[in-house]
Amino acid sequence: MKRRNVHQWRDWLLDYIDDGKYELIQKDGLSVRTIVAQDGMDAENQCRKIIKKAQEEGV
């Protein structure tokens, strides 16, 4: 299966990789986090928590 973009926030991208694996990519810092989720909506919810925490920490 090929990669595809699931969701895009201002400075973040959520890409589907393969079989329940997603990557959350921060465009500015080029950091990449791998996420395991049941579907795209589950991945988005997990990512929102990660993004919120990163913003609170000032990353």
Backbone hydrogen bonds in HBPLUS format (Angstrom, degrees):
<---DONOR---> <-ACCEPTOR-->    atom                        ^
c    i                          cat <-CA-CA->   ^        H-A-AA   ^      H-
h    n   atom  resd res      DA  || num        DHA   H-A  angle D-A-AA Bond
n    s   type  num  typ     dist DA aas  dist angle  dist       angle   num
A0004-ARG N   A0016-TYR O   3.24 MM  12  5.34 150.9  2.33 137.1 144.4     1
A0016-TYR N   A0004-ARG O   2.74 MM  12  5.34 163.2  1.76 168.1 167.2     2
A0006-VAL N   A0014-LEU O   2.73 MM   8  5.51 166.3  1.74 156.9 161.3     3
A0007-HIS N   A0014-LEU O   3.30 MM   7  5.14 159.2  2.34 133.4 138.0     4
A0014-LEU N   A0007-HIS O   2.87 MM   7  5.14 158.0  1.91 165.1 159.6     5
A0009-TRP N   A0012-TRP O   2.92 MM   3  5.04 156.8  1.98 139.8 147.1     6
A0027-LYS N   A0011-ASP O   2.84 MM  16  5.41 154.6  1.91 143.8 151.3     7
A0013-LEU N   A0025-ILE O   2.83 MM  12  5.08 149.1  1.93 142.8 152.9     8
A0025-ILE N   A0013-LEU O   2.82 MM  12  5.08 166.5  1.84 153.4 158.0     9
A0015-ASP N   A0023-GLU O   2.91 MM   8  5.21 164.5  1.93 152.3 156.1    10
A0023-GLU N   A0015-ASP O   2.85 MM   8  5.21 154.5  1.92 147.5 155.8    11
A0017-ILE N   A0021-LYS O   2.86 MM   4  5.51 166.4  1.88 152.8 152.4    12
A0018-ASP N   A0021-LYS O   3.39 MM   3  5.27 149.9  2.49 124.9 133.3    13
A0021-LYS N   A0018-ASP O   2.84 MM   3  5.27 142.9  1.98 120.9 133.0    14
A0037-ALA N   A0020-GLY O   2.90 MM  17  5.27 159.2  1.95 147.9 154.5    15
A0022-TYR N   A0035-ILE O   2.76 MM  13  5.02 159.9  1.80 155.7 160.6    16
A0035-ILE N   A0022-TYR O   2.78 MM  13  5.02 166.3  1.80 144.1 146.7    17
A0024-LEU N   A0033-ARG O   2.75 MM   9  5.08 165.2  1.78 154.3 159.1    18
A0033-ARG N   A0024-LEU O   2.87 MM   9  5.08 155.2  1.93 142.7 151.1    19
A0026-GLN N   A0031-SER O   2.87 MM   5  5.25 165.5  1.89 155.5 160.5    20
A0030-LEU N   A0026-GLN O   2.74 MM   4  5.15 121.4  2.09 140.7 155.3    21
A0043-ALA N   A0039-ASP O   3.04 MM   4  6.31 157.5  2.09 151.0 157.8    22
A0044-GLU N   A0040-GLY O   2.91 MM   4  6.15 154.4  1.97 146.1 152.9    23
A0045-ASN N   A0041-MET O   3.02 MM   4  6.27 159.3  2.06 148.8 153.8    24
A0046-GLN N   A0042-ASP O   3.05 MM   4  6.31 159.4  2.09 149.1 154.3    25
A0047-CYS N   A0043-ALA O   2.93 MM   4  6.11 156.8  1.98 148.2 155.1    26
A0048-ARG N   A0044-GLU O   2.90 MM   4  6.14 153.5  1.97 150.8 157.3    27
A0049-LYS N   A0045-ASN O   3.36 MM   4  6.62 153.3  2.43 142.9 148.3    28
A0050-ILE N   A0046-GLN O   3.14 MM   4  6.48 155.5  2.20 145.7 152.5    29
A0051-ILE N   A0047-CYS O   2.79 MM   4  6.01 165.8  1.81 160.2 163.6    30
A0052-LYS N   A0048-ARG O   2.92 MM   4  6.01 162.2  1.95 144.8 150.0    31
A0053-LYS N   A0049-LYS O   2.99 MM   4  6.15 163.4  2.02 147.3 151.8    32
A0054-ALA N   A0050-ILE O   2.94 MM   4  6.15 156.4  1.99 147.7 154.5    33
A0055-GLN N   A0051-ILE O   2.90 MM   4  6.15 152.4  1.98 150.6 158.0    34
A0056-GLU N   A0052-LYS O   2.98 MM   4  6.24 152.1  2.06 148.5 156.1    35
A0057-GLU N   A0053-LYS O   3.02 MM   4  6.26 146.6  2.14 144.3 153.1    36
A0059-VAL N   A0054-ALA O   2.87 MM   5  5.23 164.0  1.90 160.4 156.7    37
A0058-GLY N   A0055-GLN O   3.15 MM   3  4.93 145.0  2.28  92.0 102.4    38
